Amino acid sequence: MSVVSRLLKLDSIAVRAYALQDTFLRAYRAANALYEALWDATAPGGSSQVYQGHDHTPEGGGGPIHRGNLYSEMRFNVDDPLFLYPFTAENQTVGYLEGSDRAGSPIRYMTSPGIAAGRPLKGWVCTWCSGDSEFFLVTPDGREFPIPSSSTERRLWTPFEVFTTDPRAVYDTTALRFRCRGYDAEDAPILRVWGIVISETDATVENRGTRLLEGSAGQADDLVGVAFETLDDAIVGSYTWVDPILLHRLYKFVSALHEGVHDWRAPGSAAQVCRGHDHSSAYGGRLLARGKQYTAATGDNPLYILTSLAGSWREVDYDDTNGRTAAGVGMIRYRPSPGMTSTGTPPSAAPYLTALIFVTVSLSGSATVKFRMERTGSGNHSDEATFTAASYSGWLVIDKVPCADSSVNDLTLQAHVSGGATGSIEVWAIQLTEEPGQGAKSDPGSKIALGGF
C-alpha cells in the first residue's frame, strides 16, 4: 500500500481519466491520510506517521466538542450562603460577590477549544430571595431572568443563559448581576445565593454541514461530489473492468469521510456537505466521557449536616426544615453529555456517572451507614456506598449514578443509618464525573479495537 505523502484533491479530472496506477495511488493516499488523522498512528505499510491525529480542536481538526461543566460552586449550610446581599433601594443592581470578602477573587473559567464567539452557555443559580420585591438575574448582555422569591427558606434553581465572546476568553462570575425591582423598608428584599452552575451543552457547539446517510446525493450534479455511496462486493462485482463510475463512488465516499473526521470541506470541494463527528449519539463517534460534571466543597464548614438519623433513607439536608431544597428540586443540578442515558435502578449497564463524596460520621455506636444518589422525579437511584463503624472520615465512591441525555438532571444525596444509632453525618465535598473506560463508554462488543487492523 502506498504511503501518505500529501493531501490530494479528488476531482472530476481524475475521475474521468482511465483507471491507471496514478488514479489508484491518489485514492490510496487519501485513504491513508484519513487513517492517520483518525487513529493518530502510522498508516498500514508506512514507515512513519505523516499526519497528526485529530483532537477536536481548531489546530488538530475534528468538530468542536463541548466538555460539559465549566464551573460550579455550592454552599448549602443554612447560615453561610455563598453570597448574601440586603438591598437598600428599588431597582438596585449588585454584582455577584460585590461587597463580600471574596469580591477580589472571583472564580474564573474558560470554554472548550473550538467554541466560537456568540455561542450559548447554560447556567443555573440556586437562591432564596425574601422580601417585598421582584428579583432578576442580569447577564452581561443586559438580559434579565426572573428569580422566584419565597416567604419560607426554600432554595430554588433559576436557569439562565450567557453567550461566549471570544474563543480564548477568560470569564468570571462577577459578570453576573442581580436586581431587585421594588423596595419596602418594613420587608426589605434580601438575596441569598447558594449555588451557581455554568455548563456547555450540545447547543453550544456550532455544527457545519449535514449528517449524510448511505446513498445521500451530496452534490448530485457535480462529479466532485461528497456522499456515502454504497461500497460493497455486489457493486464491485457488477463491473467487468474498473471504470470511472466505480472510482467516482469511492472518491465521493472518501471525501465524505474526510469531512466526517475533520469537520471541514473535502479538498477540491466548494463547500462542506457532511457534518463532522462529535462523539455523541446524534453525530457519530464512540460515546465520550467528558470528565467533571459537578463539584462542590467548602473549606471551613460542611455542605450538609444530618443529625436526624433513622432506619430509612433521608436527604442529607433533612435537618434544615425550612432551608432545605424545595420539594421536587435536586441539591445537585447538571446536564450529562449527549448519549448519556442510563437504564434501570441502579443502572444495569453503562452509561452512568460516578460520584465521590467526602464525609465525616460520628455515631453513638457501630452501625451500617449507606449513601446513594437519586435522580429527582424519576425514582432511579445509584449503587450504595456502605461502611460499618461508629466513626469514619474520608472519601466514598458512589457508582452507577443514573442520568438522562439532553435534559437537566437533578440529584439528591441520601443517607441511611441502621441499628438506631444517634450522632451526626457531615458532607464536606461532592464531585460528579463521567469517567472514561468505566460508566461513560459504549460496549465495543466484537468490534476491532484501536490498532487492530
N, C-alpha and C positions, 0 to 999 in steps of 0.2 A: 504494500500500500504506500502511495506517495506521501511524503512528509509535508506538513503545512509549511508554506513559505510566506504567503501574504494573502490579504483579503482580496478576493476576485469578484468582479461584477458578473452576475449571471444574467445575460441579456439576450435579446432576440437574435443577435448575430450568431452567437454561439449555438443557440437552439436550432437555427435554420441550417447550420452547417452540417456536413457529413459527420457521422458518428465515428470520428477518428480518435487517436490516442489523446490528443490535446483536449478534446471535449470531455473525455472521462477524467483526465487529470484535473481539470477545473472543478468538476463536481466532487472529486475525492478531496481536494484541498479544502474546499468549502466545508465538507462534512467533518474533516479532521479539525478544522478551526473551531467548529461548533462543539466537538468532543472536548477539546481543551478548555473552551470557555465554560462548558457545563460542569465538567468534573474537576477542573484545575489539576490536570495530570497530563503527562505526555501521551499523545495520540498513539494508538497501536502501530508499531513499525517505525516510530520516530526515535531518534537518538536523544532528543531533549525537547522540553516544552517551549513553545514559541509564544503562545498567547496566555495571558493570565486568566484565571477563573473569575467568573462574575461574582460580585458580592453585594449586589443590590444597592450600590452607591453610584453617584454620577461618574466617579472615576473608574469604577470596576465593572459597570454595566449591570443590567437587570433592572426590573421595575422597582421603584421605591417601596419599602415595607414599613408599615407603622409598627412601633415597638411597644404599644400599649401604654402603661402607666408612665407618666413623666415626673409626677410629683404628687406626694400625698403627705399630709400631716394631720395627726389626730391627738386630741386630749379630751378624755371623757370624765375626768374627775370633776364632780359636780361643783366644787368650789374653786376650780382652777381651769377655766377655759383657755384656749389658745389666745383669744383676744376679746376684751370686754371694753365697750365704749358707751358711756351715758351721753346721749345727745342733749344739747342745751338750747337749740333753736330749730325752728321749722326750716325745711329744705336744706338742712345741714348735710354736708358730704364729708366723709372721712376715709382716708386710705387704710388699707389693711395694715395692722400693727402700728398705725400712727399714734404717737404719744405713749407707746409702751416701751419697756426696757429692751425690746428686740427691734426697735424701729430701724436701727442702723445695720442690721444683719439679716435681711430677708433671705428666704430660700430661693435659689435660682435653679433653672432647668434649661435644657436645650432640646430641640426636636431631632428626629432621626435624619440620617443622611438622605438627601434627595427629596425631602419635603419642600415644596415650592412655597413662595410667599402667597398670602391670601387664602391659605387652606384652613379649615375649621378644626379647632381642638375642643373636645368636650370636657366640661368641668361640672363638679357638684360641690356645693358648700353646705355644711351641716350647721344649723344655727338654732338658737332660741331667742326670739325677739319679743319683748314685752313693752307695754306702754301704749298710750293713745296715739297711734301713728300707723302709717303705711311705710313699709321698708322695701328698698330696692338694692340689688347688686348692680353696679355700673362698670361696664367693661371699658378697656382703653379707647375703643372707638365710639363711646358715648351711648351704647345701647343699654337699656335697663331691663333687669329681670326681677319680677316681684318675689319678695321673700315673705312667706307666711308668718304671722305673729300668733301668739298663744298666751292665754291668761295663766296656764299651767306650764311647768317646765318640761315641755315635750320637744325633743330635738327632731328637726325635720330637715330633709335634704332638698335643696333647690338646684335644678340643673341650669347651666349657663353655657355660653359658647364664646370663645375668643378666636381670633384669626392670627396666623403666623404673619410676620412682617418681613422676614429675611431668612434664607435657608441656613445661615450660620449665626443667627441672632441668639443672644442670651436673654432669657426672660426672668422676671422675678415677680413675686406675689404682691408687691406693693403697687403694681399697676392696677390691681382691683380696688374698687372703691365702694362704699356703702352710703346710702342716702335715706334719711327719714323725711317724709313729706310734711307731717304735722308735728305740733309740739304742745303739750299741756303740762305745766309745772306740777299739777296735782297727780299726774300719772305719766311721769317723764319716760320717753322712749329709751330703751336700753338694748343694745346689740351684743349678743354673745356668739362667738364663732368657736365651734367645737372641732371642725374638721374641714379640710379642703382636699379635693382630688382633681387632678388635671391629667387627661389622657389623650393620646392619639387613637383614632378609630379608623375603620375602613373608609369612612368619608374623608379622612384627612389626606389620603393618597389620591393624587391626580393620575388617572389612568389614560393612556393613549391607545387608540385602535380599538378593535372589537374582537372578542374571542371567537375564533373561527372553528367550526366543526368540520368533520370529514366531508369532502365534496363541496365546500363553500367555494363560490366562484371567484372571490377576490376581485382582481382587476380583469374581468372576463374578456374584455376586448383588446387586451394588451398581452403580448407573448412574454412580457417581463413579469407576469402576474405572481401573486402570493396567495397560496391556498394549500390546505391539507388534502391533496388528492389521494385517492386510494392507491397504495403501492403494495401489491401482493403477487403471489405466484400466478394467479389467473391472468392478471393484466400482462405480466411479462411473457407468459406462455402463449398469449394470443398473437404475438409478433414473431414472424419468421426471422426478421432482421431487426436489430436495434435501430430505430429511426428517430427523427427529431421529436415526434409526438411523445414517445416514451421518455426521452430525455427531458422534455419540457415539463412533464408531470413531476419528475424527480427534482428539477430545478425549482419549481414552484413550492414543492414540499420543503426543500432545504431553506428556501428564502423565508417561508413561514416559521420554520424552526429558529432561524436567526432572529426574527422579530420576537418570537416567544421567549427566547433566552435573554436577549439584550434589551428588550423593550425599546427598540429603535428601528427605523426603517431598514429594510434589507438593502445591501449595496446595489445600486442601479435603479432602485425603486423611487418614485417621486414622493410617495407618502407612506406612512406606516399604516398597515391594514390589520395586523394581528396584535392583540393586546399581550404585553409581557406577563409572564407568570409571577405570582406573588406569594406562593406557598400558602394558599388558602383553598377552601373547598370551592370557591367561586371561580378562580382564575388559574388554577393548576399549580403543581409543585407539591411535594410532600408537606404535610402539616408541620408547621414550625413553632417550636416553643419560643416565647418572647420574653422570658425572664420574669422579673418582678412585676406584679400587678397591683400590689398594695403594701404599704409599710406604715407602722405607727409605733412610736416609742417616746417616752419622756424620761429625762434623766433624774428628776427629783421626786416625782410622785408616780404611783402606778396608774395605768389607764383605767382599770376597774378594780373594785374591792367587793368581794362577795362574802357575807357572813351568815346569810340566811340559808344554811345548808340543810339539805333534806335528801331522802332516798328517791329523788326524782330529778329529771333534767330541768335546770334553770338557767336563764340567760345570766351572764356574769355581771350585768348591770341591774340585777333584780332588786338589790337593796335600795336603790335610788328611786323611790316610789313615784315621785313627780318628775325627776330629771332624766329617767331612762328614755331611750329612744322610743318614739311613738309606736303604737301597735301597728304591725304590718310593715314597719320600716326597719331595715337592717342596720346594724352597727357599722358594717363594712360595705362600701359601695365600689364596684369596679365593673369593667366591661371586658370579657375574655376575647381572645383573638379569634379571627374567622375560623370556623371549623371546630371550635372547642365546645361541643355539646355532649354531655355525659348521659348515660342511660342507667337507671336503677338507683337504689339507695341501700348502701353506698354504691357508687358506680361499679358495674360489673367488669368493666374494661376501660382502657384509655379511649377518649381523652378525659382527663380530670386534672385538678390542681393540687398542690401540696402546700400546707401551711406550717409555719414554725411559730411557736409561742414560748415566751419566757414567763414562767410562773413561780411564785413563792407560796407555799402551802404550809400552814401551821395548824395542826389539829390536836384535839384532846387525847386522842389515841389512834392506834393504827387503823386505817380504813382504806378501801379501794376507791380511788379518785379517777374519774374519767372525764375527758374533754372531747367535744366534737363540734363541727360547724354545720349549720343548717341553712339551706337556701330559702330565704323568706318567700312565703307564698306557695312554695312547691311541696313542702314537707320532706324533700330529699335531704339527706344528711351524709356526712363523711364517715370514714372509718373513725374509730375511737383511739385516742392516746390514753394509756392506762398505766397507773402505778399503784402499789400498795405500801403505805408507810404513814407515819404520824407527821412527818415533815418532808419537804422537798423544795429545792431551789435550783432551777436550771431550765434548759430548753427542752421542749417536747415537739415531736413531729406528728402532725395530723395529716394523714394521707387520704387520697381519693375524695377531695373536696368537689362537690357537684358544681356544674357550670352549664350555661345555656348560651349558645352562639348568638351574636348580633342583637343583644339586648342588655339592658342594665341589670346587673346581678347584685342583690342584697344578701348579705350573710350575717348570721348571729353566732356568737361563740357561746356554747353552753357547757355547763359543768354538772357532774353527778357525784355525790358523796354517799357511800353506803355505811351501814352499821351504826347510824345515829350519832356519829362524831360531831363535835362542835369545833369552832375555830374560824379561820379565815382563808380565803383564796385571793391572792393579788396577781393581776395580769399586768406585766410591765412592757411587753413588746409583742407585736404581731407582724408577721410577714407572710404574704401570699404570693406564690410563684407558679409559673408554668415551667416545668423542668424538662430539658431535652433528654431523650433516651429513657424517660420514665412515663409520666402521665400524659405529657403532651406529644404523643407521637402516633402515627398510624401504623398498623400492623403490616410489615412488608411481606408476610406470607412466604411464598416460594420465589418472590421476585429476586433478580440478580442484584447483589449489593454493590456499593461503590468500588470500582476497581475490579469487578468480577468478569469483565469481558476478556 
